[in-house]
Amino acid sequence: RALAMFDLRTSRARERPAFDEEDLLVRLATRGDRDAIADLVIRFGPMLVEEARVALGKKREHRAEDVVQDLAEALLRGKVEDFVGGRSDGLPFLRRTIRGLAQFTRRRRRALVAR
């Protein structure tokens, strides 16, 4: 949904796009666009690694980069739900997704150790 923004030069409201650049990038990445996935990892890789590191905890923080790689592979294979959010929802969506992958990694590692 587009939001109205007041334009001081013309003294009228104008439409602002429903998606900003980051949202569009996330949307394209969740639809398997290889260029968007590469751009996403380059732009937000450090933030995603940090998010994964926190979610993994001290014992497993060394696996944070692997979790970001898992995200990129999941995006390429169409295993991440399509992002359909609105303005400025792309980064929170990515953070939730990377935390979910990190938690999955923790559970999977625990299950392997318990065997």
C-alpha positions, 0 to 999 in steps of 0.5 A: 500500500502506498503512503501519501507524502507531502511535497513542499515544492508543489504543495500537494501530496504525492504517492510514496512507493510501498517498498523501499530498496531494501524491501524490494531486494528482500522480496526478489531474494525470497523469489530466488533472484541470484543477483538479489541474493548476492547483493543481500549477502554483501550488504547485510552479511555482517549484520546477519552473521552477528544476528546468527552469532547471538542466536547460536550462543557462545558455544556455537557462535563460530558457526554463524557464518555457516548459518548465513551461508545456509540462508543464501542456499535456502533462498536459492532453492526457494526454501524461504517463504516469499517476503510480502511485507510493506515498507521497511519490513525487509530487515526485520524479516531477514533477522527473524529468518536468520534467528530461526535458521540459527535455532534450527542449527542448535537443535540439529547439533544437539540431536546429533550429539545426543545420539 
